Amino acid sequence: MTDKPKKPKKPQQVFTLLVQIGRKDGDGLPDGATGAALMCFASGVDEAEAVRETVALLKQADTAPLDVTGYGTLDERLAEGHEIDGEERALMQRALDENAVIVAQVTPFFDKD
């Protein structure tokens, strides 16, 4: 019996994701909000895994994810000229260290009447 050679494990990376959510009972958004944008830092071996994990977590948290836009890893964002402050870098590192999804910012949407 021969053992299969183990594939090298892909390292975890942190991806910046912008998730748009709609309204759902118990979502914790302010009264009158029609939804929100969530800036998240999520770990994964690739962006697809980070998106899947983020959407699953947000559904468990009684939110209604509608759309996800990926902005890449720290290195990809820096290469595109994004300015990333120390606080944002610390949250990215925390997402990596804890293999977690960190919601860094919530921006509620309101209808303009």
C-alpha positions in Angstrom: 0.0 0.0 0.0 1.5 3.3 -1.0 0.6 6.6 0.5 -0.4 9.4 -1.8 1.9 12.3 -1.7 0.4 15.1 0.2 -0.4 18.3 -1.8 1.3 21.3 -0.3 -1.3 23.2 1.7 -2.1 26.6 0.2 -1.5 29.4 2.6 -4.4 31.4 4.0 -4.7 34.9 2.7 -6.9 37.8 3.7 -9.3 39.3 1.1 -11.1 42.6 1.3 -14.8 42.1 0.4 -17.6 44.6 0.1 -20.9 42.9 0.8 -24.3 44.5 0.1 -27.1 43.2 2.3 -30.8 43.7 2.1 -33.3 43.9 5.0 -34.3 40.9 7.1 -36.0 40.6 10.5 -33.4 40.7 13.2 -30.6 42.1 11.0 -29.8 44.9 13.5 -29.8 47.6 10.9 -31.3 51.0 11.9 -35.0 51.8 11.5 -35.7 53.1 8.0 -32.5 51.5 6.4 -33.1 49.7 3.2 -29.9 47.7 3.5 -26.2 48.2 4.0 -22.7 47.8 2.7 -20.3 45.8 4.9 -16.6 46.1 4.4 -15.2 42.8 5.5 -11.8 41.2 5.8 -12.0 37.4 5.3 -9.4 34.7 5.3 -9.3 31.9 2.7 -7.0 30.0 0.4 -8.5 31.9 -2.5 -11.1 34.7 -2.9 -13.9 32.2 -3.8 -13.4 30.5 -0.4 -13.4 33.8 1.4 -16.6 34.9 -0.3 -18.3 31.5 0.5 -17.3 31.8 4.2 -18.4 35.4 4.5 -21.8 34.8 2.9 -22.4 31.8 5.1 -21.4 33.7 8.2 -23.6 36.7 7.3 -26.6 34.4 6.7 -26.0 32.8 10.2 -26.1 36.4 11.6 -29.6 36.9 10.2 -28.6 39.2 7.4 -29.5 38.9 3.7 -26.4 39.1 1.5 -27.2 40.3 -2.0 -23.9 40.9 -3.7 -20.2 40.6 -3.0 -17.4 42.6 -4.6 -13.9 41.4 -4.1 -11.0 43.9 -3.8 -8.2 41.3 -3.5 -5.4 40.7 -1.0 -3.3 43.4 0.8 -0.6 43.0 -1.8 -3.1 43.3 -4.7 -4.6 46.4 -3.2 -1.3 48.0 -2.6 -0.3 47.3 -6.2 -3.4 49.1 -7.3 -2.4 52.2 -5.2 -4.9 51.8 -2.3 -3.9 53.5 0.9 -4.3 51.1 3.8 -3.8 52.5 7.3 -2.5 50.7 10.3 -6.0 50.0 11.8 -7.1 48.3 8.5 -3.8 46.3 8.4 -4.4 45.2 12.0 -7.9 44.0 11.2 -6.5 42.1 8.2 -3.9 40.5 10.4 -6.6 39.5 13.0 -8.7 37.9 10.2 -5.6 35.9 9.2 -4.6 35.0 12.8 -8.1 33.9 13.7 -9.0 32.4 10.3 -12.1 34.6 10.6 -14.3 37.1 8.9 -14.0 40.6 10.3 -16.7 43.1 9.6 -14.7 46.4 9.6 -17.4 48.9 8.6 -21.2 49.0 8.2 -22.7 51.7 6.1 -26.6 51.6 6.2 -28.5 52.7 3.1 -31.6 54.9 3.3 -34.1 55.8 0.6 -34.0 59.4 -0.4 -37.7 60.5 -0.2 
